[in-house]
Every structure is written in structure tokens, then in C-alpha cells.
Amino acid sequence: MSEESVFPQALLDELARDPAAPAVERGPRTTTRGELLDLVRRTTAALRDAGAGPGRGVALATGVTAEGLAAQVAAHVLGCRVVGVRPGVPAAHLPHVLADVDVLVVDAGTDAPALRGAAGAARVVVLERDLPADGDDPVPAGRPDDVALVVSTSGSTGVPKGAAFTYAALTGHWSWQPARWTDRTRALAAGYGRFLLFGTLASAVVFEHLALCLLTGGTAVVPEGPPDLPRDFGRLRATACLLTVPRLHRLLDTARPDDLTTLRVLLVAGSPLAPHRFAQAVEVLGDVVHHAYGQTELGVVSLLTAEDVRRHPGALASVGRPWDGVEVRVVDEDGADVPPGATGEVVVRTANAFLGYWRDPDRTAEVVRDGWVRTRDLGRLDEDGFLHLTGRARDVVIVNAVLHYVGPIEKVLVSHPDVDQAYVVGVPDERTGEAAHAFVVPRAGASPDGAALRALVAVELGPDAVPATVTTVAEVPIAPSGKPDKRALAALRPEAVRGV
């Protein structure tokens, strides 16, 4: 295998190297590496028969299964543009997500008329049912400049944005190209012998860290139902897991020592982790705790470890040092570097960064400039090279690791005939990382119904965008700048008034 082997050749080589070793374990079923490679062969043949090939769009609406993983690898072998469909996507978003796809892949037994309707004339391939008995050995056909993967954002702006990655980016991806791994990456990957995999294969983060497991001879261990943490750690002998900050909070409150003896890597990501919580996690769990900062468009940007904090106590309030192959700068409004310790916008450059937003040149131009990606996050770099985040250059709330722009939520609320003005603020929340709280000013003579407003948001933007509370106020406090004072609004939410 050469350093420049085309994605996903490194994975194919690794599966063939030890075909009897387990690759995916789900309940009583274990799929060996040889069996997974055979699924890739057969799914490649089925997709090719359906018209898939270089540059063609293949949408994957599958579960976290060996078949779903094989379908993604097979589509990449053919050089397709893979579009992952997250579970629970609002029906109103499906036509946007599935635009320009030629083939839709679904699990056996899936009855999804909304999916099929949104996919239009796309051919449908049903896993297991439509696979031939055999197929040729896979030979990656991805062209470097073709789009290989489109990862949808939450859709909180009204419709999901599609972060598009080329085959060149995936070929150069830090996690999918082991020939380029540094000692730091190899040390992290060594803990992924049994990677507890849940959520969705359409997640860029899951996809990124699945590589560390499969490329080091590890096994992806999939719970049969919703994850039961921390019980699943011990029951499934998991050595590595990705967690959102809220899940970490619950873990710290409920874990028993016996649940955690197998863990070697617990990577926490998705939203800021308070310094006292990181310290508590290290005290309870030990050096297995890692805090990652990243974005869908970039992958991992930086990583903080317990060892970092021991050597540099001031790093406790940071999100760590830039990851391997990642360049980080902090710039002013004109794009010029600010001095160490000064605050500015964090911009990032890496070989595996996204190309731009699929068929959205205006948004792409706002974010990608001269090869650097604007994170829209504010921060500073200290003298030891640790990155400290200080705020956001955009008005968003991150709920359960999913980013939601508040503007679209406010727009939906104010569309209700009883609402004159609407404002949404984000507040730290132990359960969800952050929570959105809405404040509405009623129209004359009206009495807005909070439950009806929350239901309206669910219909228009999906359940994850629904505010935790809706509070009616007679008027909105104004800041000295003349703008609505959202900090003052946050103090008016029901929990704050009650002193919770």
C-alpha cells in the first residue's frame, strides 16, 4: 500500500489482511473482515447494476450495520458522491437532502414512502434482497477532484447545508490514511480495539473515528438497541467511545467502577466542556478522557488530554493543541493574524477540509478563503500553543452536539398569528450541553400558546430545534447598543426566575 493509495484502498487492504478477524459485532452476530469485504464486493455489483459510478450520487438511508457500512464503502469504491441520510430527518428536508441522487440505498424491510418520494426517479437498492451472490474484487475508481461525500448539517438554517468532501480530501484524511499517521495518531488509535459504535453512519465524526478502529484490526461493537451507558461499556467490553458533553455529564453521575475497566479512550466532543467537568472526568475515569474540538467541515481541529493538563495546568480551560496536519490561526476582522493571547476568529487549514457546501457557492465563499476555513468561533492561542475558545461569531445554540441557528427558529415563531416578536437564546444545560429558550412578545389582544409554538417549530425545523421553554414577555429588554439584550432575556427564563 502506497502513501497515496486512493480512498478507500487502505481499508480494503486491511480487511483482506486478516479475513477471519471480527470487523462488526452486533448482538449475537459477528461479521468477520472477510465477510465484510464480501459484502463490499456484492454491494458494489448491485450499485453498479443500478447505474452507480464515478460522479453519480448515492444516498444511504441505512442503520448502523455491517450491510450499511459495506454500502458506504462500495459506493466509494465506485467513485460515487455519497449522501448520508440521518435518522429522523424532517420530511420537509428530504427533497433537499436527496436532490441530485441517482441511487437510494435502504435496509431490507424499510417502508419509507417519504424517502422514495423525495428521491424521485432514483433507483432503489434494498440491502440483502438486491445483492448478487458474488462480485469482483473492489478497485477504487474515485477521481481526486470529484465529490466523495456530502455530510448534511442539522438543517437549523431552514434547510440542511451539505458539506462536500472530495476524494483527494478523503485520501489525505488523517484517520483514513495510516501510512501518514504520526506517533500521536497511533497512540490514540491503539485504544480503539473495541469501538462502541452508535448513532448514525451519516455522521462525519463517527466516520472519522471508525477508521481508527478498522485500520488497526479493531472491532466496531454496535448495541442492538439505543445505547445503555455506562452499562454497555462493561457488557460489550468497549475500549473506545465517542460521547457528547451531556452524555459525559450523565456518565459521571451514574457510572460504577466496574463499568469502566475496559475503557482506554473516551473522546468527548460536540460542544464546549467546562474546565471543572474535564477535571472531574479525569478524576473519575483517569487518562482515558480526551476532549476534542472540531467541526463537520474540518473534522478534529484540536485535542486536549489529561497529560496536557498535568504538564500545562492552564490548558484545563482550553480545547487542546491543534491535531496532526491541522494548521490553526487566530485572525482579526481583516484576516490578519493577531498576537498570541489576543482574541480573534479561529481559521483552520487541513488536507481533509471540505471543498465547500454542495451547490451553494455563496455560503462557501463566506467560509472558505484562500484555502482557510472560517470556523465562526472566537478564540485565542496561548504561548504553549493551546487553543482557547471564547465565544461564537454566529448566533447559534448547540443542543446534543447539533448546531442550530437561532434565526430560523425565531422566524418560525414570529410566523404564528399570535406572535409579534420572537427571540431565542442559548443557555448551558447539564442534559443537552446547551438549550434553546424562546421569548415572544404577543400581538395586541393575543395570548400565545407555548405548546402550539413548540409544535410549530417541530414541524418546520424538526424536533431537535424545539425550544426547551417558551416565555411570553410584555417587552424585550434593550442593551446599550440599542439591540435586544439576550443576556437579560436569559435571566427571565422560568428556571432562572425560580433560582434553578
C-alpha positions as CSV (number, residue, x, y, z in Angstrom):
1,M,0.0,0.0,0.0
2,S,1.5,3.4,-1.0
3,E,1.1,6.5,1.0
4,E,-1.1,7.9,-1.8
5,S,-3.4,4.9,-2.1
6,V,-6.8,6.2,-3.3
7,F,-9.5,6.1,-0.7
8,P,-10.8,3.6,0.5
9,Q,-7.9,1.3,-0.6
10,A,-6.3,1.3,2.8
11,L,-9.4,-0.1,4.4
12,L,-9.8,-2.8,1.7
13,D,-6.2,-3.8,2.2
14,E,-6.7,-4.1,6.0
15,L,-9.9,-6.2,5.6
16,A,-8.1,-8.6,3.3
17,R,-5.1,-8.8,5.6
18,D,-6.8,-10.8,8.3
19,P,-10.2,-12.1,6.9
20,A,-11.0,-14.3,9.9
21,A,-10.8,-11.4,12.4
22,P,-14.1,-9.7,13.6
23,A,-15.0,-6.4,12.0
24,V,-18.5,-5.6,13.2
25,E,-20.2,-7.1,16.2
26,R,-23.9,-6.5,16.8
27,G,-25.7,-8.7,19.4
28,P,-25.1,-12.4,18.7
29,R,-24.0,-11.7,15.1
30,T,-20.3,-11.1,14.3
31,T,-19.3,-10.1,10.8
32,T,-15.7,-11.0,10.0
33,R,-13.4,-8.8,8.0
34,G,-13.6,-11.3,5.1
35,E,-17.4,-11.3,5.3
36,L,-17.4,-7.5,5.3
37,L,-15.2,-7.5,2.3
38,D,-17.5,-9.9,0.6
39,L,-20.5,-7.6,1.4
40,V,-18.5,-4.8,-0.2
41,R,-18.0,-6.9,-3.4
42,R,-21.6,-7.8,-3.7
43,T,-22.9,-4.3,-2.9
44,T,-20.5,-2.8,-5.4
45,A,-22.0,-5.1,-8.0
46,A,-25.6,-4.2,-7.0
47,L,-24.9,-0.4,-7.1
48,R,-23.1,-0.7,-10.5
49,D,-26.1,-2.6,-11.9
50,A,-28.3,0.3,-10.6
51,G,-26.3,2.8,-12.5
52,A,-23.8,4.0,-9.9
53,G,-20.4,5.1,-10.9
54,P,-17.9,7.9,-10.8
55,G,-19.6,11.2,-10.1
56,R,-23.0,9.7,-9.6
57,G,-25.0,10.4,-6.4
58,V,-25.8,7.5,-4.0
59,A,-27.9,8.3,-0.9
60,L,-27.6,5.9,2.1
61,A,-30.6,5.6,4.4
62,T,-29.3,2.7,6.4
63,G,-28.8,1.6,10.0
64,V,-25.6,1.1,11.8
65,T,-25.0,-2.4,10.5
66,A,-22.4,-4.4,8.6
67,E,-24.5,-4.0,5.5
68,G,-24.8,-0.3,5.9
69,L,-21.1,0.1,6.3
70,A,-20.4,-2.1,3.3
71,A,-22.8,0.0,1.2
72,Q,-20.9,3.2,2.0
73,V,-17.5,1.6,1.2
74,A,-18.9,0.1,-2.0
75,A,-20.3,3.5,-3.2
76,H,-16.8,5.0,-2.5
77,V,-15.2,2.1,-4.4
78,L,-17.3,3.1,-7.4
79,G,-16.2,6.7,-7.1
80,C,-19.7,7.9,-6.2
81,R,-20.9,11.0,-4.4
82,V,-22.2,9.5,-1.1
83,V,-25.0,11.3,0.7
84,G,-25.8,10.1,4.2
85,V,-29.4,10.4,5.4
86,R,-29.6,10.9,9.1
87,P,-32.4,9.2,11.0
88,G,-35.3,11.5,11.8
89,V,-34.7,14.0,9.0
90,P,-37.9,16.1,8.8
91,A,-39.9,15.1,5.7
92,A,-39.7,18.7,4.5
93,H,-35.9,18.5,4.3
94,L,-35.8,15.2,2.4
95,P,-36.2,16.7,-1.2
96,H,-33.2,19.0,-0.5
97,V,-31.1,16.2,1.0
98,L,-31.9,13.8,-1.8
99,A,-31.6,16.2,-4.7
100,D,-29.4,15.0,-7.5
101,V,-29.1,11.4,-6.3
102,D,-29.2,8.6,-8.8
103,V,-29.5,5.7,-6.4
104,L,-31.2,5.3,-3.0
105,V,-30.0,2.5,-0.7
106,V,-32.2,1.3,2.1
107,D,-32.2,-1.5,4.6
108,A,-34.3,-4.7,4.0
109,G,-37.7,-4.3,5.4
110,T,-37.7,-0.5,5.3
111,D,-41.0,1.0,4.3
112,A,-40.2,4.6,3.7
113,P,-42.5,6.2,1.2
114,A,-41.3,9.7,2.1
115,L,-37.7,8.7,1.3
116,R,-38.7,7.1,-2.0
117,G,-40.9,10.0,-3.0
118,A,-38.2,12.6,-2.2
119,A,-35.6,10.6,-4.2
120,G,-37.7,11.0,-7.4
121,A,-36.5,8.9,-10.2
122,A,-33.5,7.4,-8.3
123,R,-33.1,3.7,-8.5
124,V,-33.7,2.0,-5.1
125,V,-31.4,-0.8,-3.9
126,V,-32.6,-2.8,-0.9
127,L,-29.7,-4.3,1.1
128,E,-29.6,-8.1,1.3
129,R,-32.6,-8.5,-1.0
130,D,-30.9,-7.0,-4.1
131,L,-27.3,-8.2,-3.6
132,P,-26.0,-10.8,-6.0
133,A,-24.3,-13.9,-4.8
134,D,-20.8,-12.7,-5.7
135,G,-18.9,-9.7,-7.1
136,D,-15.4,-8.7,-8.4
137,D,-12.6,-7.6,-6.1
138,P,-13.1,-3.9,-5.4
139,V,-10.8,-1.5,-7.2
140,P,-11.3,2.2,-6.1
141,A,-12.3,4.4,-9.0
142,G,-12.6,7.7,-7.2
143,R,-11.3,10.7,-9.1
144,P,-9.4,13.2,-6.9
145,D,-11.5,16.2,-7.7
146,D,-14.8,14.5,-7.6
147,V,-17.0,14.9,-4.5
148,A,-16.8,11.8,-2.5
149,L,-19.0,12.6,0.5
150,V,-21.8,15.1,1.3
151,V,-22.5,15.4,5.0
152,S,-25.7,17.2,5.9
153,T,-25.8,19.7,8.7
154,S,-28.8,19.8,11.1
155,G,-31.0,21.9,8.8
156,S,-31.4,24.6,11.5
157,T,-31.0,27.3,8.9
158,G,-34.2,26.2,7.2
159,V,-32.7,23.5,5.0
160,P,-29.6,21.4,5.7
161,K,-26.3,22.5,4.2
162,G,-24.2,19.8,2.6
163,A,-20.5,19.8,3.5
164,A,-18.8,18.3,0.4
165,F,-15.5,16.4,0.6
166,T,-13.5,15.3,-2.4
167,Y,-11.8,12.0,-3.0
168,A,-8.5,13.9,-2.6
169,A,-9.6,15.1,0.8
170,L,-10.6,11.6,2.0
171,T,-7.4,10.1,0.5
172,G,-5.4,12.7,2.6
173,H,-7.6,12.3,5.7
174,W,-5.7,11.9,8.9
175,S,-7.7,9.0,10.1
176,W,-8.2,7.1,6.8
177,Q,-4.6,7.0,5.6
178,P,-2.5,5.1,8.2
179,A,0.7,5.5,6.1
180,R,0.6,9.1,7.2
181,W,-0.1,8.5,10.9
182,T,2.2,10.2,13.4
183,D,3.1,8.7,16.8
184,R,0.3,10.9,18.3
185,T,-2.3,9.3,16.0
186,R,-1.0,5.8,16.5
187,A,-1.2,6.3,20.3
188,L,-4.8,7.3,20.0
189,A,-5.7,4.6,17.6
190,A,-4.2,1.9,19.9
191,G,-7.2,2.3,22.2
192,Y,-9.8,1.5,19.5
193,G,-9.7,-2.2,19.7
194,R,-13.4,-2.4,20.5
195,F,-15.1,0.8,19.4
196,L,-18.6,1.3,20.8
197,L,-20.4,2.5,17.7
198,F,-23.9,4.0,17.8
199,G,-25.7,7.0,16.3
200,T,-25.5,7.0,12.5
201,L,-23.0,6.2,9.8
202,A,-24.0,9.5,8.2
203,S,-22.1,11.4,11.0
204,A,-18.8,12.8,9.9
205,V,-17.4,12.3,13.4
206,V,-18.4,8.6,13.5
207,F,-17.0,8.0,10.1
208,E,-13.7,9.7,11.1
209,H,-13.2,7.6,14.2
210,L,-14.4,4.3,12.7
211,A,-11.2,4.4,10.7
212,L,-9.1,4.3,13.9
213,C,-10.8,1.0,14.8
214,L,-11.0,-0.8,11.5
215,L,-7.5,0.2,10.3
216,T,-5.8,-1.1,13.4
217,G,-7.5,-4.5,13.4
218,G,-10.3,-3.5,15.8
219,T,-13.9,-4.4,16.0
220,A,-16.9,-2.0,15.8
221,V,-19.2,-3.0,18.6
222,V,-22.8,-2.0,17.9
223,P,-25.6,-2.1,20.6
224,E,-28.7,-3.9,19.5
225,G,-30.9,-1.0,20.7
226,P,-30.4,2.5,22.0
227,P,-27.0,2.8,23.8
228,D,-27.3,2.0,27.5
229,L,-24.4,3.8,29.1
230,P,-22.4,3.2,31.1
231,R,-23.7,-0.4,31.2
232,D,-22.7,-1.0,27.6
233,F,-19.0,-0.3,28.3
234,G,-18.6,-3.3,30.5
235,R,-21.3,-5.5,28.9
236,L,-19.7,-5.1,25.4
237,R,-16.1,-4.8,26.7
238,A,-15.7,-1.5,24.8
239,T,-12.3,0.1,24.8
240,A,-13.2,3.3,23.0
241,C,-16.3,5.5,22.6
242,L,-17.3,8.9,21.4
243,L,-19.6,10.9,23.7
244,T,-21.3,14.3,23.6
245,V,-20.8,16.5,26.6
246,P,-24.3,15.8,28.0
247,R,-23.7,12.1,27.8
248,L,-20.5,12.6,29.8
249,H,-22.4,14.5,32.4
250,R,-24.8,11.6,32.9
251,L,-22.0,9.1,32.8
252,L,-20.2,10.9,35.6
253,D,-23.4,10.9,37.7
254,T,-24.2,7.2,37.2
255,A,-21.0,5.2,36.4
256,R,-19.7,2.5,38.6
257,P,-16.0,1.5,38.6
258,D,-16.9,-2.0,37.2
259,D,-18.5,-0.3,34.1
260,L,-15.3,1.4,33.1
261,T,-12.5,-1.1,33.5
262,T,-12.2,-1.8,29.7
263,L,-12.1,1.8,28.5
264,R,-8.9,3.2,27.0
265,V,-10.2,6.2,25.0
266,L,-13.3,8.2,25.9
267,L,-13.4,11.1,23.4
268,V,-15.8,13.9,24.3
269,A,-16.9,16.3,21.6
270,G,-19.8,18.3,20.2
271,S,-19.9,21.3,22.5
272,P,-17.7,23.1,25.0
273,L,-16.8,21.1,28.1
274,A,-16.4,23.2,31.3
275,P,-13.0,23.0,32.8
276,H,-14.3,21.7,36.2
277,R,-16.2,18.9,34.3
278,F,-13.0,17.9,32.4
279,A,-11.1,17.8,35.7
280,Q,-13.9,15.7,37.3
281,A,-13.9,13.3,34.4
282,V,-10.2,12.8,34.7
283,E,-10.6,12.3,38.4
284,V,-13.3,9.7,38.0
285,L,-12.2,8.0,34.7
286,G,-8.5,8.7,34.5
287,D,-6.3,9.3,31.5
288,V,-8.8,7.8,29.1
289,V,-10.6,11.1,28.8
290,H,-9.9,13.2,25.7
291,H,-11.7,16.4,24.8
292,A,-11.9,17.2,21.0
293,Y,-12.8,20.4,19.2
294,G,-13.9,20.1,15.6
295,Q,-16.5,20.8,13.0
296,T,-18.3,18.8,10.3
297,E,-16.4,20.8,7.7
298,L,-13.0,20.1,9.2
299,G,-13.0,17.0,11.4
300,V,-10.9,17.1,14.5
301,V,-9.2,20.5,14.9
302,S,-7.6,20.1,18.4
303,L,-7.4,17.6,21.2
304,L,-6.9,18.0,25.0
305,T,-5.6,15.2,27.1
306,A,-5.1,14.6,30.8
307,E,-1.4,14.6,30.2
308,D,-1.6,18.0,28.6
309,V,-3.2,19.4,31.7
310,R,-0.6,17.8,34.0
311,R,2.2,19.5,32.1
312,H,0.4,22.7,31.5
313,P,-2.3,23.4,34.2
314,G,-3.5,26.5,32.2
315,A,-4.6,24.2,29.4
316,L,-7.5,23.0,31.5
317,A,-9.6,25.8,30.1
318,S,-8.6,25.1,26.5
319,V,-9.7,22.7,23.8
320,G,-6.1,21.4,23.4
321,R,-3.4,21.7,20.8
322,P,-4.1,21.5,17.0
323,W,-4.3,17.9,15.8
324,D,-1.9,16.3,13.4
325,G,-1.8,18.0,10.0
326,V,-4.1,20.9,11.2
327,E,-3.0,24.5,11.0
328,V,-4.8,27.0,13.2
329,R,-4.6,30.7,13.1
330,V,-6.5,33.4,15.0
331,V,-7.2,36.5,12.9
332,D,-8.9,39.9,13.1
333,E,-11.8,41.2,11.0
334,D,-9.4,41.9,8.1
335,G,-7.9,38.3,8.2
336,A,-4.6,39.4,9.7
337,D,-3.0,37.3,12.5
338,V,-3.5,38.6,16.0
339,P,-0.7,38.3,18.6
340,P,-0.5,35.3,20.9
341,G,-3.1,35.6,23.6
342,A,-5.3,38.1,21.7
343,T,-8.8,37.1,20.7
344,G,-10.0,36.8,17.1
345,E,-11.7,34.4,14.8
346,V,-10.3,30.9,14.6
347,V,-9.4,29.8,11.0
348,V,-8.2,26.4,10.0
349,R,-6.4,24.7,7.1
350,T,-6.0,20.9,6.7
351,A,-5.7,18.5,3.8
352,N,-9.0,16.8,4.7
353,A,-11.1,20.0,4.9
354,F,-14.3,20.2,3.0
355,L,-14.4,21.6,-0.5
356,G,-17.5,23.8,0.2
357,Y,-21.2,23.5,0.6
358,W,-22.8,21.4,-2.1
359,R,-24.3,23.6,-4.8
360,D,-24.1,26.6,-2.5
361,P,-21.3,28.9,-3.8
362,D,-22.5,31.9,-1.8
363,R,-22.2,30.2,1.6
364,T,-19.0,28.5,0.5
365,A,-17.5,31.9,-0.3
366,E,-18.4,33.1,3.2
367,V,-16.5,30.3,4.9
368,V,-13.6,29.2,2.6
369,R,-11.0,31.8,1.8
370,D,-7.6,31.1,0.2
371,G,-7.6,27.5,1.5
372,W,-8.5,28.5,5.0
373,V,-11.9,27.6,6.6
374,R,-13.5,30.1,8.9
375,T,-14.9,28.3,12.0
376,R,-17.0,31.3,13.0
377,D,-15.7,30.6,16.5
378,L,-13.8,33.2,18.5
379,G,-10.7,32.2,20.4
380,R,-7.0,32.7,21.3
381,L,-3.8,30.7,21.1
382,D,-1.7,30.8,24.3
383,E,2.1,30.8,24.4
384,D,2.1,27.0,24.7
385,G,0.0,26.5,21.6
386,F,-3.2,25.6,23.3
387,L,-6.4,26.9,21.7
388,H,-8.9,28.6,24.0
389,L,-12.4,29.3,22.7
390,T,-14.1,32.5,23.9
391,G,-17.3,32.7,22.0
392,R,-19.0,32.4,18.7
393,A,-19.1,34.8,15.7
394,R,-22.5,33.5,14.9
395,D,-25.8,33.3,16.8
396,V,-26.3,29.6,17.4
397,V,-27.2,27.1,20.0
398,I,-25.6,23.6,20.2
399,V,-28.2,21.1,21.5
400,N,-27.0,17.5,22.0
401,A,-23.9,18.3,19.8
402,V,-26.2,19.6,16.9
403,L,-25.8,23.2,15.9
404,H,-28.9,25.2,15.5
405,Y,-29.0,28.8,14.2
406,V,-31.5,30.8,16.2
407,G,-32.6,33.0,13.3
408,P,-34.7,30.3,11.6
409,I,-36.3,29.4,15.0
410,E,-37.2,33.0,15.6
411,K,-38.6,33.3,12.1
412,V,-40.9,30.3,12.6
413,L,-42.1,31.6,16.0
414,V,-42.9,35.0,14.6
415,S,-44.9,33.5,11.7
416,H,-47.6,32.5,14.2
417,P,-50.5,34.9,14.2
418,D,-50.3,35.4,17.9
419,V,-46.7,36.5,18.0
420,D,-45.3,40.0,17.3
421,Q,-41.7,39.5,18.1
422,A,-39.6,36.4,18.9
423,Y,-36.1,35.9,20.3
424,V,-34.1,32.7,21.1
425,V,-31.2,32.5,23.4
426,G,-28.8,29.6,24.2
427,V,-28.1,28.7,27.9
428,P,-25.8,26.0,29.2
429,D,-27.7,22.8,30.1
430,E,-26.4,19.8,32.0
431,R,-28.6,17.4,30.0
432,T,-28.1,18.7,26.4
433,G,-24.9,20.8,26.5
434,E,-27.0,23.9,25.7
435,A,-30.7,24.5,25.5
436,A,-32.7,27.0,23.4
437,H,-35.1,29.2,25.3
438,A,-37.6,31.3,23.4
439,F,-39.2,34.6,24.4
440,V,-42.2,36.0,22.5
441,V,-44.0,39.3,22.6
442,P,-47.7,38.8,21.8
443,R,-49.7,40.7,19.2
444,A,-52.3,43.0,20.7
445,G,-55.0,41.1,22.4
446,A,-53.4,37.7,21.8
447,S,-52.2,35.1,24.2
448,P,-49.6,32.8,22.5
449,D,-49.8,29.1,23.5
450,G,-46.3,27.8,24.2
451,A,-47.1,24.2,23.3
452,A,-48.5,25.3,20.0
453,L,-45.4,27.4,19.2
454,R,-43.1,24.5,20.1
455,A,-45.2,22.2,17.9
456,L,-44.9,24.6,15.0
457,V,-41.1,24.6,15.3
458,A,-41.0,20.8,15.4
459,V,-43.0,20.7,12.1
460,E,-40.9,23.3,10.3
461,L,-37.4,22.6,11.6
462,G,-37.5,19.2,13.3
463,P,-37.8,18.2,17.0
464,D,-34.2,18.9,17.9
465,A,-34.8,22.6,17.2
466,V,-37.7,22.9,19.6
467,P,-37.0,25.5,22.4
468,A,-36.9,24.0,25.9
469,T,-39.1,26.8,27.1
470,V,-41.3,29.5,25.6
471,T,-41.8,32.6,27.7
472,T,-44.2,35.4,27.0
473,V,-42.9,38.9,27.8
474,A,-44.6,42.3,27.5
475,E,-41.4,43.8,26.0
476,V,-37.8,42.9,25.3
477,P,-35.0,44.4,27.3
478,I,-32.7,46.6,25.3
479,A,-28.9,46.7,25.6
480,P,-26.9,50.0,25.5
481,S,-26.2,49.3,21.8
482,G,-29.9,49.5,21.1
483,K,-30.2,45.9,20.2
484,P,-32.3,43.3,22.2
485,D,-30.4,42.3,25.3
486,K,-30.4,38.5,25.0
487,R,-28.4,38.1,28.2
488,A,-31.1,39.9,30.1
489,L,-33.7,37.7,28.4
490,A,-31.9,34.6,29.5
491,A,-32.3,35.7,33.1
492,L,-36.1,35.8,32.6
493,R,-36.5,32.1,31.7
494,P,-38.6,30.1,34.1
495,E,-35.6,28.2,35.7
496,A,-33.7,31.4,36.4
497,V,-36.7,33.1,38.0
498,R,-37.2,30.1,40.3
499,G,-33.5,30.1,41.1
500,V,-32.9,26.7,39.4
